[in-house]
Amino acid sequence: MAATVKTRMGGGEGKKTMIEINDDECDGTLRIENVNVDGEKYKKEGKDDEVEEEGKNVEDGKDDEIEEDMGHFERKKRKKVSKAHTEFIEVIGNDGNFKISRATTKKDVINVYDIEKKKLQLALRDINKISLTTDIWKSKVQKISYMCVTGHFVDSNWNLHKRLLSFIPLPPPHAGHDIFNGLIKCTKYLGIEHKVFTISVDNAWNNDSAIQISKETFSKSRKFPLEGKLFHVRCTTHMLNIIVQDGLYEIQNIIDDVKKSVRFINQSESRLRKFSDVVHHLGIQVNKLIIDCLTRWNSTYKMLVEAYKVKDAFPIFKDGELFYHHCPSLDDWKKVKDVTDILEVFNEATHVISGVNYPTSNVYLAVIWRVKHVLNEKENDVDEFI
């Protein structure tokens, strides 16, 4: 999180940019609005992977106060707290005087679930079509796999809705029929098995099998438009991810050096201060450095972009650190710049297509065309590396 700190400078009041290294950047989401026809401009709303509250002044909230009189990288990570958790704390009381039993809590949770379930069933009763997306997620702590089913539909007032329909444990082996069983149980439970219009999944082989079984099953009770050619929707962002991962593989050793450099700096307060002093003396304005998340290629892109902004600080920092052995070379930074210039269009396309608060089918072609246009241009680049 970027913040600013007030410092006394002469007779007035000045500001210095605070910089943060954050190695927990895996839970951000980003929503896009106001997309124009060529997909070049859009408005970001919500949380970003690496700049949740960029430029926010410490006076905006006590949680953001940083008691420093110099601009330094801030290593302290601010934990994100959900709205539900905040409201729960307000109910039970921060002083602990108001205590509720486990049985009461369980009963209240189940009651809320039943109320929300009835609201969802009522909303789904009046719609004609619903599109589903599904994926499998594995909890690293519980070592359990979960299957999530999300529904997207338009109500009678032409409002677009996204609702979580099912989140259930899915034991191995996660074959096509296992995924199908999860889908059919969810749709029958909510009474929408005759309303499924499309199902969007990534390109895994078990998903192809699950969609084929689902198509054959659902087609017995209803007729699909265009003979079901629209039923199976492949996830475009997953395909973009595969393309990007192939490109990032070419500079994987450089990515590793950048990541190790940021982690080395973040290992001690003295290194943080020393590197921050170098950045400050160079006059570089940077919001933060980040560590990428292995499951999100765009976090790797943003890590490289932020690191490139302070590339001149790394060799200076190296001169004073005997055990720092991962400083990228000038040629490495040139390759980082070349790659991130290409990835910028992929990053924009991913954000636009991943939108949930607006239809994406009308902007899909424009943003994908821009990706193809950039790749066609770079295909004839004089630089052999590109």
NORTA-V75408 format. One record per helix or strand of 2 or more residues. SS is the DSSP state (2 for helix, 1 for strand). FROM is the first residue (numbers start at 1). LEN is the number of residues. Records with the same first field share a line. If there is no record, write none. Layout:
SS->FROM-LEN ; FROM-LEN
This chain:
1->3-7 ; 12-11 ; 31-3 ; 43-3 ; 56-2 ; 73-2 ; 130-9 ; 145-10 ; 160-10 ; 196-6 ; 232-3 ; 288-3
2->58-3 ; 62-3 ; 83-10 ; 102-24 ; 176-15 ; 205-14 ; 225-4 ; 236-14 ; 252-15 ; 269-14 ; 297-13 ; 311-9 ; 330-24 ; 361-19
